[in-house]
Amino acid sequence: MKVYVNLLIYLYLFICLSLLLFNFGYIVFSKYRIYIRNKKKKIWIEDIKKQILLIEKGKNIKEDHKKQIQKKLKKIENLIVYNSCLEEIIKEENFKIYLSQISAEINSLAFYYSHRAPMERAFFSYIISEYCPISENKHNMLASILLTYLPNSTIYCRENVLKALYVLGNESAIEQAYAVMNQDRIYHPSRLLSDGLATFTGDKEALANRLWQACYNWEENYQVAVIQMISLSSSNFQDKFAKALESGKWGEEACFAMMRYFNKYPYEYLLPFLHSCVEKNDNLAIVATTVLAHHKDEETSRILIKGLHSRNWYIRRNSASALVASGHNQTLLEKLSDRYAREIYTYMLEEQNAKGGFKYA
């Protein structure tokens, strides 16, 4: 028995010593890796600055530098170092010209990374989104290569690819990217999509028209993103959205997004539809009552007063908000007999008086 106890003690000591050695080795290795990375970074920065100096003298960068980019940046470790170098020299006067002269090498690397793991594709796409090579005639090629990154990818990879495509400013590439993700039934949060579309560097009006024509058969989260992007960038979709809403062929979330568009761009043609939503007392009435705040005709007021009697608290609240915003006051309160209608309308009047104005959701 004593022998077994001794063996356990020795085994415990061996494990402790092994852990100590492992931690020591890991610390040493980490320090060494940082040292190597900083050494490589220094070499890269010196070389890039030499090329920028040549550009200042009216010359092209050296072919040897291009070959080094094409050869060494195929290793992800070197790509990380190169990215940190670009972060430091991005403010150089001729930085964009430097990027334009290595655009062919970037395209070659883009093709190489199309066969790599999703995380490596994600990082390369991030570099493109941050330091887009300036070469208008080669944007189509780079965008086409980036589109191949989307299948069998992670959300990080997809998001970085989309960011790169937004920076490239190619409307066709954005449409194809969304079509690919829809075809593969890839879910991507509509908030990320709409925020990304807002950063598009190309013709947003052309992009809006293109995506609107294509999005009818897409998943609803993509439709919502397109509609939200249009709401931020174009005032020319009143008629298109109105007809889409009247068709009744769109999902509820897409209808909500289209109706919110008319908070920014009121459209009298849509009034009958908005009135019918409140009359039906369905979910669309929740948004319809906020849109009606921009219209002050008698029929709209009658519909909103009817909305005050809805069983849905949000419809009652938004109806009261719209009525107060339209200029109705204490006189209307005296005409209301329903307890809940009176309570919500009184609350909105008091809120307006407290704030010295009115804001509705």
N, C-alpha and C positions, 0 to 999 in steps of 0.2 A: 504493500500500500504506500509505503514511504517513497518507493521508486517512482510510482505514478505521480505523486505530488510533486516530486522534483522535476519530472518531465514537464508537467503543466507549467511550473514556474519558469523553466528554461524556454518553453514554447511562448509564454507570455512575454518574456524578455526579448525573444527573437522578433516577435511581432512588433513590439514597441520600437526596437532598434530599426527594423525595416521601415516603419512609418516615418521615423526621424530621418533616415537616409533618403527616403522618397521625397519628403518635404524639402530637405536640403538640396537634393538634385533638381527638383522642380524650380526652386528659387534661383539657383545658379543658371539653369537653362533659360528661364524667363529673362534674367538680366542679360544673358548672352544674346538672346533673340532680339531684345530691345537695342542692344549695342549694334548688332548687325543691321537691324532695320534703320537706325539712325545713320549708320555709315553709308548704306545704300541711298538713303534720302539725300544726304549731303552730295553724293556723286551725281544723282539725278538732277538736283536743283542747279548745281554748277553747269551741267551739260545743257539743261533747258535755257538757262540764262545766256549761255554762249550762243544758242540758236536765236534767241530774241535779239541779241546784240547784232547778229548777222542781218536780221530783218530790219533793224534800225538803219543799217548801212545800205539797205535796198537790195540785199541778197536773199536767196532762198536758204532754208535750213539744210544741213548736210544730210546726204543719203545714209551715212553711217548711223546718224541719230534715228532716222526712220526705221532702219533695219533693227536697231536695238529695241525700239518700241514694239515692232512686230514679233520679235523673238522673245524678249524677256517678259513682256506683259502677258504671256500665255500662262505664267505661274501666278496664282491668286495672291501669293505673298508679295510679289513684285508689283502687282496691280494695286494692292493696298498702299504700298510705299509711294507709288506714282500718284495716287489720289491725294495723299497728304502733301505731296510737292505742289500739285495744282492748287490746293487750298492756299498755299503760301504766296504763289506768284500770280494769282488771279487778277490782282490789281495792276500788274505790269501793263504799260501802255500798249504794247503790241501783242498782248496775250491772245486776242481773238484771231489775229493773223496767223499766229503760231498754230492755233487749233485748225484753222482752215488748211494749212499746209500739211497736216498729218491726217486729214480726213480719210484718205485712201487706206491708211494703216488702221484707223479706227474701224472702218468697214470690214477689213480683213479680220480684226480681232472679234468683231461682233459675230461674224460667221463662225469663228472658232468656238466662242462661248455658247453658241446655240446648241452645241452638243455636250455641254457641261451640266453639272448638277444645278437644280433650281436656285440654290443660295448663291452660287457663282454667277448665274445669269442675272439674279436680282442685283448683285453688287455692280456688275458691269452696266446694267441699265441705269442704276443710280448715277454712275459717273457720266453717262450720256445726258441724263436729265440736269445735272449740275453744270456740265461743261460741254454744251452742245457744239460739235464741230461745225464751223460756219462754211457751208458749201452747198448752195441752193440746188445745184444740179445733182448732188449725190444724196439729198435728203430722202428721195423716194427709195433708193437702194437700202439705206440704213433702216428706214421705217419698215420695209418689207422683211428685212432680217429680224428685226425686233418682234415682228408679229409671230415668228416661229417660236418665240420664247413662251407664248401663252399656254399651249396645250401641256398638260401634265406638270403644272407649276404650282407654287404656293401663293398665298395671298400677298406675301411680301414681293415676290417676283412679279406678279401681275400689276401690283400698284406701281412699282418702279418702272415697269415697261410702259404703262399708261402715262406716267409722268414724263418719260422721255418722249413719247409720241406727242404729248401736249406741247412740249418745248419745240419739237421739230415743226409743228404748225401745219401738218398735212391732214386736211379734212378726210380724204379717202382712207388714210391709215386708221384714223379714229373709228370711222364707220366699220371698217374691216375687223378691227380689234373687238368691238362690241358684238359684231356678228359672230365671230369665232367663239367668244365666251358664251353667247346665247346658244349657239349650235351645240356646244359641249355641256350645256346646262350648268355653267359655272356661276355660282352665286357670288356677287361682289356688292358690298353695301352701297346703297344709293347715295348716302352722304359722301362717301369717298369719291364716287363717280362725279357727282355734281360739283364738289369742291375742286376736283381735278379739271373738269371742263371749264371752270371759271378762269383757269390759268392758261388756257389755250392761247398760243401766240399768233395764230393765223387769223383768217377772216372769220370772225365768230358768227356773222350773219349767214355766210355760206355754210358753215358747219351746222348751224341751227336748222336750216332748210334741209340739209342732207340727212341729218339724223332724224328729223321729224318724218321725212318720207319713208325712212327705213324701219322705224321703231314700232310700228303697229303690231308686228308679229313677235316682238321681243318679250322677254320676261318683264313683269311689272316694275321691278326695282330699276331696270335700265330705262324704262319709259319715264318713270318719275324723275330720274336724274336728267334726262334730256329736257323734260318740261321745266324743271327748276333752272337749268342752264339757260333756256330760252327766256324765262322770266327775268333773268339778270341781264340779258344782253340784247333783247329785241322787243320792239313795240309793234311789230308787224304781224303778230299771230292772233289778233283778236278774232278775226273771222274764222280762221282754221280751228282754233280752240272751241269757239262757240258751236261750230258744226259738229266737231268731235263729241262734245258734251251732249248735243241733241240726238246724236246717233244711238246713244246708249250701249255702245259696243266696247267701251273701255272699262277697266277695273276701277274699283272704288278709290284706291290710293292715287291712281293716275288722274281721276276726276277731281279729287281734292286738290292736287297740284295745279291742274288747269284752272280751276275756279279761283285759287289764290292769285293767279296771274292777273285777274280782273280787279283785285284790290289795288294793283299798281296802274292798270290800264282799264278804267271803267268803260263799259260797252252797253249802250242801251238796247241793242238788238237781243242781248242775252236775258233781258228782264223777264220775259214770259217763262223761260226755263227756270230761272232762279225762284220765281213766284211758285211754280209748280213743285219745286223741291220742298219749299216750306209748307205748301198745302199737303203734300204727301207725308210730311213729318218723318222723313227717313234720315239716314246718316248724312246725306249730302246737304240737308238743311242746316247742319251745324256750320258749314263753311258758307253756304248761300246767305245766311243771315248776316255774316260779317261783310260780304261783298255788297249787300243791299244798303249798307251804311253810306255808300257813295251816291245813292239816288234818293231824291227828296219828293218824288211825285206822290199823289194821293193813294194810288193803288199799292205802291210799295209800302206806304205807312199802314194801310189796312192789313196787308199780308204780315207785316212785322208785329202788329198788334195781335194778330191771330197766333203768331209764334210765341207770344208771351204766355199763352195758355197751353203750350205743349207739355207733355209729361217728361220730356227730356230736359234736364237742367241746363245743358250746354246751349240748346236751342233757345230756351227762355232767356238765358244770360246774354247771348249774342243778339237776340232780338231787342232786348232792353238797351244794350250798348248801341245798336244801330239807331234806335229811335232817339236816344239822347244825343248821339252824334249828329242826327239830322235836324236837331233844333227843338225837339219836343220837350215840354217842361211839366210843371206841376199840374197844369190843366188836364193833361192826359191821365194823370194818376187818379184824379177825381172820377174819371169815367170807368175805371177798372173795378170790376166787382169780384173777380177771382182773387183769392187770398195770395196764392203763390205768384201770380202776375204782379200784384201790387208790391209784394215783398222784394222781388228781384228788380223791379223798376225803381222802387225807392232806394234800393242799395246803389244802383247805378247813378241816380241823381246825386246822392250823397257823396259818392266817389268823385263825381265831376266837380262838385263844389269844393271838396277837400283838396283836389289837385289843381284847381283853377283852370281846368280844361278837361279834355276827354281823350282817353286812349282805349282802344278796343283790341282784343286778342286777334 
